Each structure stands twice: as C-alpha cells, then as structure tokens.
Amino acid sequence: MEQIDRDVMRTHPDMHFFSGDTEEAEQHRREMKRCLFMFAKLNPGLRYIQGMNELLAPVYYMFKTDPDTTSARYAEADSFYCFVDLISEFRDHFCQQLDNSSSGIKATISKLVELLHVHDPQLAEHIEKNKVDPQFFAFRWITLLLTQEFSFPDAVRIWDTLLSDPGGRMDCLLRVCLALLMNVRQQLLAGDFAVIVKTLQRYPSVDVDVILRAASRLPPCSSVLSTPV
C-alpha cells in the first residue's frame, strides 16, 4: 500500500486534477488508490507493480471528467473494470518470472527490434553498432504504453488509437513505437551511443498525429514477424 501511496502522489504533478491539496484532487487520489489496492489484492500472483498508476490515470481521468454527471459518479468502478481489462492484455510485461518467456517484456522488445530490421535495416544496424540496448528506451515505452514520453493530452490521443485499433492493441503499440524510431532516424544515424540514448529516453517534441499516421501506414506486425504478436 505504501508503494501505491507514493506512486499515486507522484501521478502527473503538473495537473491539478491529480495533484494539490484541494478536496477534489484528494478524492481522485483516494479513488485511484482503491482501484490499485483492489487490483493488487485480487491478483496476488502479480500484485501492484510500480508504474501501474500511470496506466490507470488516463482511464480514470476520462471517466471522471465525463460530462454526464451520473456516469462520472461511477468513475472509480468503471475505471477499475477497464484497468483490469487493459492489464490482462499486457500483464506478462509486468511479471518478472516471465521476462525471458515468449510473452514477456524481452520478447516484445525483440519483436520491435525485428520490425526495425525489416522496415529500416540501416537504422537497426546503427543502433546495434553503437551498442545501445533497446531496453534502455523500449522497456518504458512498452510497459507504460508511452504515457511517459508525451504530455497527458498527447498520451490520451495515442491511447484513443491504441485501444480502438482493429489490428489489436499490441500490434498498434509496436507500430507506434516503430514509427517513433523512424521519425528521428536522421538524428539517430548522425549520433553515437550518448545521442541515441538521450534522444530516445527524452523524445523530442513531435505532432503525435504525424506519428499515428505513420504507424497506420505500416503493415500489420503479424504479417512481418516470424512469431505472432
């Protein structure tokens, strides 16, 4: 519970909705804490993992700010249900025991690397040549569904596409990550280890619609990868 308390208090400190001493902000934090605590209790094999608060935040915000006040009243319950559904698809990324399995985070990062080799072999080889471990950037991109790479409104825009993509959430996520890499290819190709890591860990300002359009033009990952998404 202490980890949940700390993480929720740190959730988007730049937004009054989540931070501050107002009664409204405190209510939002209480409801988020209950959601995460209940998830941990109902999933003892996984429990709460640091960062899950970042995945709950966009869902809770959208329900709580619903113009329909009757619907907004049930934001906590609705958010919990949707959060559980979301985590169920990506939960193996949070399970350390599965890190080296075919469904773990390392396997997903390997799929992203394989996609980059197919779509931009020059960039893929340059990153490898400079000994940049893809986990340095892709681990956070994938586990937190890009919530830490963009402003809150931009992250919500990306999630709108991610959650509704007919090809599936994981397929869409990998295509968006690939589009992010290819969008800064010139900077990466011109850089060394330090430049590559800094660019991808602190992604430069970009119009997310440009990234999403680029991702939509890429073929389904399942048609390119040697293993299913």
Buried (B, 14 or more C-beta within 10 A) or exposed (E): EEBBEEBBEEBBEEBEBBBBEEEEBEEBBEBBBBBBBBBBEEBEEBEBBEBBBBBBBBBBBBBBEBEEEEEBEEBBEBBBBBBBEBBEEBBBBBBEEBEEEEEBBBBBBBBBBBBBBBBBEEBBEBBBEBEBEBEEBBBBBBBBBBBBBBEBEBBBBBBEBBBEBEBBBBBBBBBBBBBBBBBBBEBBBEBEEEBBBBBBEEBEEBEBEEBBEBBBEBEBBEEBBEEEB
